[in-house]
Amino acid sequence: MKSLLRSVLVLAVAAAVSFGCATPGVGGDSPFLTSSATLKTVSLIVGEPNFSVDGAFQELQEGLYTRPQLRKDLVLAPLDDLIPYLGGSYLFDAETDELRLSLAGRQLLLKVGSTQAEADQLQEFTLTVAPELKDGVLWLPVADIWKQLGAYVKWDKTRQRLTGAFILPPSRNLEDFARGGPVTEATMGTQPAAFYAGPEGRRLADVIVGYQNADGGWPKVERDVNLLVPVNTAAMTGFRIKSTIDNDSTMKQMAVLARVHAATQDARYAESFLRGLDYVLLAQLPNGGWQQFWPDPQGYKAHITFNDDTIANVLEVLRDIVSGEPIYAFVDPGRVARARAAYDRGISLILKTQIVVTGRKTGWCSQYDHLTLEPRMGRAFKLPSISGAESVNVVRFLMSIDQPSPEIVAAVQDAVAWFNKARMDGIKLERVEDSSLEFGFDRRVVTDPKAPSIWARFYDLESGKPLFSARDGVKRDNYGDVSYERRVKYSWFATEPRKLLAEYPAWQVKWAPKRSVLR
């Protein structure tokens, strides 16, 4: 098996050399050609605020929209997140303007404003252009540095893409998470009741406790990560290790801990839950919102976020604590009182941020300015807009409130009326197989009179029409104008409102019997 792995790796390196390297890196005959070495292919596309490693995209500087620049066919970009992601280190001394990089046994020393640099404290080399510090961002000549770190580099002029193939030694930073299995991040909260009382339930709870951050929250992991084995936190660099409520993180872990505690009465799980609750209560802003990341979020991560149902998920847990659900009976009265105040502020925030278009209330934006409450841009392709997806769970949460106030009733009915108006009939999204394309298929919108209603993921704040974009952040009216990668790798349409509209009549009969807004 080891010889087979070695053969595969050597073939991969040969492929890296033959795929069009402009110039092999200094470390071309890498000493890490062993059965345990790892081949990583890294790409940057000029004008797009991300890098990819083996096809998986990460933001170049999390939350800051930073995009690689091109200067005379030379790609400049910050590398402060990319290098640690590959298992290396990035240390910039603002007092001396010196940058120290290390990766795969190579160490580089660079200085702002100078084209002269050192490798491994012995070899001098010359950069094509000097590192430049501008508005707090250190711009580096990427190809020069990648080559010095042992990569094989290719520049694709047509796609404006710079690619580097790195042979990296074993590192905990590069070890993948265990994936699949009977319990993953996506399914940990939907197991049978008996599961949480059994040995696997305890094992899951132990794993959850094991990767809880010191601030009480949890980082986000991919939905297919196996949570019956310890999470490799060493592979979570930068913002990936920071606590967040994005993608139901923190709230989902807390809910599982409460269920296992109810079944086992193990005090460790209650203590971990309460630390998580303290994190959530401390993270709430005075205006009632929660930011995507906390503490110390950067860029758009500081926005109040409804993205991926974040605030709705937080308020659902707080609601159950406040209402005295037995599973949360261990929460002390002081925390219950704080949870009640946070819950009330959260509902007030929802009512204040419902978007008005041409005099009518509609849905909600995915994110808002944490100070002004104005709709804000999220990632580069998530422009300020009305969300046809995230608004669903906001409305569903409001519909879950017992004895709703007139303001809550009005918010629900206005939103349902908007969903009813925003629906798109007679079309559907179709997958088209095409092996000549990068991902082997494309997607297109086609006419189908029998297709069920669908909704756009985003609607324009002024016109109310469907809104599309791409990683360049440019507004588009037509789905077909979206870049290929974003067209097939992002969900631009939503079906969730169908179920909401089916649930609404029963709610309306109970809480607003004199007025229906459905056609």
N, C-alpha and C positions, 0 to 999 in steps of 0.2 A: 504493500500500500504506500509506504514512504517513497519508494522509487517511482511509483505512478504519479504521486503528487509532485515530486521533483520534475518529472518529465512534463507534466502539465504546466508548471510554472515556467520552465525554460521555454516551452512553446509560446507561452503568453508574452514573455520578454521578447522573444524573436518577433512576435507579431507587433509588439510595441515599437520595435526598431523599424519594421517594414511598413508601418502604417503611415509613413511619410514624415519622419522626424527631420526637422530642418537641420538640427545639429545635435548629436548625442550630448548628454550632460557630462560633466567632469567625472561623475561616478558611473559612467556607462557600464563598466565591468564590475557591477555592484558586488560587494562581498557578502550580500545577504541572500544569495541564491541558494537557499536551503528549503527543505520540505515545509518548513513552518513560515517562510517568508510570505508576504502578502503583496499582490499587485493591486494598486489603486489607480484608477484613471480619473483625473480631475479636469474639469472644463470651466472656462469662463467665457461668457458671450458679451461682447462690447454692448453697453447700453442696457443690460439686464441686471437687476440688483441681486444676483445670486451666483453661487458656484454649485457645481454638481460633482458628486463623488460616486462613481459607478452608476450614474444615471439618477441618483437621489439628490434632489435640490435642497440647498441650504441658503439662507440669506447671507450675503457677503458681509454685512454688518447689521446684525439683528435689529430690526425696527427703524433703520436710518435711511433706507432707500438708496444706499450708495451703489453706484454703477461703475463697472470698469470703463476706463477711457482709452481712446486710441490716439497715439501721437506718432505720425509717420510710420504706420504699421507696427508700432510698439505698444503693447498693452500695459497700462498702468492701473494698479488696483491696490487697495489695502489687503494685507494678509493676516491681520491679527486674529481672525477667527478661523481661517482656513488651516494655518499651520498647526495650531493645537488640535484641530479636528483630525489631522493625520497622525497625531501622536507626538508632535514636536513641541517646542517651546518658543514663545515670542515675548521678548522683554525689551521694552523701549524706555530709555532713561530721558525724561523731558529736560533734565538739567544739562546733560552733556550732549543731547541730540544723537545719542548712539542707540543703535538697534542690534540686539543679539538674537539670532535665529539658530535653532538646532533641529535637526530631523535626520533620522536614519544614520546616526553616527557622525553627521557633518555639522560643523558649527560655523556660522557666518557672523561677521562684524561689519556693520554698515553705519554711515554717518550722514545725517541730513545735509544736503547741499554738496556732497562729495561723490565723485564717481569712483574713487579708490576704496576698495574693500578688502577684507581678509577672510580666508577660509581656513578653519582649523588652526588659527593663530600663527600659521606659518606661510601659507601661500597667499600672495597678493593677486587680485584680479581687478579688472576695470568694468564698471557697469556702463551700459549704453547711455543712460541718463542717471543723474543723481536722484536719490530719494528726496521727495518734496513734502513738506508739512504744510497743509493748507486747511484752515478752519477746523483744526483738531484731527484731521485725517492724514495719515502718513501714506503717500502714494509711492508705490515701488514698481520698478521694471520687472514684471512678473517672469518673463521667459529667462532673463539673466539669472534670477534667484533660483527658479526651478532647476535650471541646468546645474548650478553649483550644488544643489541639494541632491543631485544624482538622477534627475528625471530625464526622460526622452520627451522632447517638446515638438508639437506640431501646430502651425498656424493655418487655419482654414479661412482664406481671404473672403470666399463667397459667403460663408455663414458668420464671418467676423468672430470666430471661435478659436480660443487658445486652449490646447489640450496637453496635459502632461501625464506621462505614465511613470508612476513611482513604484520601486521595489522597496518595501518597508520591512524591517525586522519585527519579530513578535512584540506585541504591546497590548496591555490591557485596554488602552484607548481604542485599539483597532478591533478588538474582539467583538463580534456581533452579539446581540442579545439572543437568548434562547427564544425560538419562535414556534408558534403553533402549540399543539397539545390541547388537553381537555379544558384548561382555564387560561384565557388570555385577558389582556387589558379590556378587550371589547366585551367579554362574557363574564367577567368576575362578579358582576352585580346581578346576574340573571340565573344563577344556579338554583337547583331545588333547595327547599328549606333544610332538608336533612344534610345537605352538603356542608353548610356552615357550622353544624354541630359535630362534624366528623373530623378525622385526622387531616384530610386535604383542606378543609376549611381553616383549621389552625395553621397549616403550612402557608396558605394564602395570606392569612393575617400576619404571620411572622415576616413574610417577604415584604408586605406593605409597610410594616413597622421598620423594616431594615433599610428602606430607601426614602424614609421621611427625612426632610431637611431639618436643620437645626432651628429654623424659624417656625416650624410646625406644619408647613405646607409640603406638597409633593411636586416633583417635576413631571413633565408630560412624556410619556413613552408611546411608541407606535401601538396600534390596536391589535397587532398579531403577536406581541411580546408575551411569552409564557411567564405567568406570574406564580407558578409553583416552584420556580428556581430563583435564587437571588438575582436582583437586577445589577448589571455591571455599570455602576455609576461612574467608573473611570472613563467610560466611552461617552459620557455626557459632558461636553465642554461648553463654555460660554453660557448662553442663555438656556441651553438644553438641560442644565442641572438646576436652574432656578425654579422656585416655587411658582405655580400658576393655577388659575381656575379655568384655563383654556382646555377645550375638549373634555370637559367634565372632570379634569384633574382636581385633586384634593377632595372635592365633594364625593366622588365615587369611592375613593379610598376610605373616607370617613363613614359612608353608608355601609360598606362591607365590614369595617371594624365594629360598628354598632351591632350588626347582625351576628357576628361571631361572638362578641361579648355577651349578647343576650342568650346565646346557646351554651356558652362555656363559663360565663362569669369570671373570665380571666382578667384581672385588673390591668394587665399590660395593655390590653386593647382599648379599654376605657381611657387610660392615661394618654395613649396615642391619639385617640379621637379628640379628647379635650384640648390637646395641643393644636390639633388641626382647627378646631372651632375657635380657639384664641387667635390663630393666624387669620381666619376669615373675618372675625370681628374687628381686628386691628387694621386689616387691609381696606375696610370700607371707608370711602371718602366722606367728608361732611355733607356733601350733596346727595348721598345715598348710593353712589355708584361704586363699582369695583373695576379696577384696571386689569388688563389681561395678565400682566406680571406684577408682582409686588414682593419685596420692596425694590426701590431704585430701578424702575423700568426706564428703557431708552426709547426715544422716537415714538412711533405709533403704539408701542407696547404700553405707553402711559395712558392711552385713551381708555375711557370707560367702554366696556365691550359687551355686546350682546352676541358676539360671534360664537357660533357653535353652541348656542343656548346657555352661555355661561351664567349670566345673572339669573335667568329663570331657574337653572339648576341649584344655584346658591339659595335662592329664596324658597325653593321647595323643601330643602333640608331645614332651613330656619323655621318655616311654617310648621313642619312636623314636630320640631323641638318645642315650639311655643304652644302648639295645640295639645301637648302631652301624650304623644304617641308612646306606647309602652316600651318600644325598642330604645327610646332615648330617656328612659326614666332615671338613668344614672347621672344625667346632667344636673348640676347643682342649681339652686334657685337664683344665685347671682348671675350665672351665665345665661339662664333662661330669660331673665329680665333684660340683659344686654342683647340677646338674640331677638327679643320682641321689639326693642327700639330699632335695631338694624333692619328688621323685617319691615317695619312701618316706613322707615326712610327709603328702603328699596322700592316699595310700592309707589311712594310719592315720586321717586325718580322716573319710574316707568310712565306715569301719567304725564310728567312734565316733558318727556322726550318724544312723545308720539308726534310724527311729522305731519305738517299741514301743507297741502298742495291745492292751490286755487281755492282756498277757503274751506277745504274739507280735510278732516283728519284721516290719515292712512295707516301705515305701519311704522316700523322703526328702522333706523340705520344700524348697521352692524357695530359701529363704534362712534363715540362722541368725544369731543374735547373735554378733558377731565376738569377744566375750569369754567369754560363758557357754555358747555352742553350743546355746542354746534356740531352737526354731523361732520365726521372726519374720514379721511382715507385710511384704510388699513394697509395691507400689503399693496405692492405697486398696482396690481390688477383689481384691487377692491376699492373702487372710487366711492366718494360720498354718495349715498343713494338710499332708497327704501329697499329693504331686504324682503324678498318674497319667500325666503327660507327661514331666517332667524326670527322674523316676526311671528311665525306660527307658534313656537313654544312660549313666546311672551303672552300671546292671547290665550293659549291653553292654560298657562299658569293663572292668569286673571280669572279665567272661567272656573278654576278649581277653588276659588275663595268662597267660603260660606258667608252668606248674608252680605253680598257685595254692596258697596256704597253706590250712589247714583253716578259718581264719577267713574267708577270701575265699569259699571254697566254700559255707560256711554262709550268708554274706550273700546270695549269688546265689540259693541255694535258698529262703531265707526270702522274698526279694523276689518270686521267680517264683510261689511259693505264694500270696502276697498278690495279685499281679496276677490269678491264676487265680480267686481268691475275689471280687475287686472287679469283675470283668467284668459288663457289663449286656447281657443278651440279649433279643431280641424287641422292641427299640425302635430308632428311627433319628431323626436330625435332618433335618427337611424345610424347604426354602426355600419361602416362600409369597409370590408376587408380589402387590404391593398398591401401586398408584401414588399412593394417598392418603397414604401414609406418607412420612416425611422422606427415607429412603434407597430408597424404591420397593419394599421387600420386608420380610418378617419371617421369623423362624425359630421352629419349634415342634417339640417331641418328639412323635412319633406311634408307635403300635403297628405292628409288622411282624414276624410270627413268623419270616420268612425272613432278616431283617437280620443281618449279621455282628455279632459282639460289639463293643461300644464301652466306653470308660472315661470317667469324669469327669476333668476337668483337676485338680480338687482334691477331697480327702476330709477329713472332719472328724477332728481329732486324738483326740477322745474316743469318738465313736460309730462312726467308720469309714465313715459314710455320705457320699454325694456332697454337696459343698458349693458354693454359689454366692454371689455378691455383686454389687456395683455400685460406682460411684464414691463412694457414700456410706459404704462400708466396713461395711454392715450384713450380717450372716450370713443366708443364705436356704437353705432346703431344696429349693426348687422352681425349676427353670430358668425357668418361666413368670413367676416373680415378679421376675426380673432386669429392670432398666430397659431400655427399648427400645434405646437407643444401645449399651449394653454387650452386649445380647443379640445384636445383629447385627454388632458390630464387634470381638468377641473370641471366641476359640475355647474354649468351655467343655467340650468333649468331645475325647477323644483316641482315635486308632486305632493309634498307634505300638506299643502292647503286643502287637498281633496278630503282627507280624513277630518281636518278641522271643520270644514263646512258641513260634513256629515254629522259631526258632534254638536254643532251649534243649535239645531232646532230644539233638542231636549233641554239645553241650557236656557234658551229663550223662553220656552214654555214655563220654566221654573222661576226665572228671575226677571223676565221682561215680557210678560204674556200679551201686552197690548201693542207690541211693535216687533215685527219681523223685518229683517233687512235682506232676506234672500229672495231672488227672483223666482 
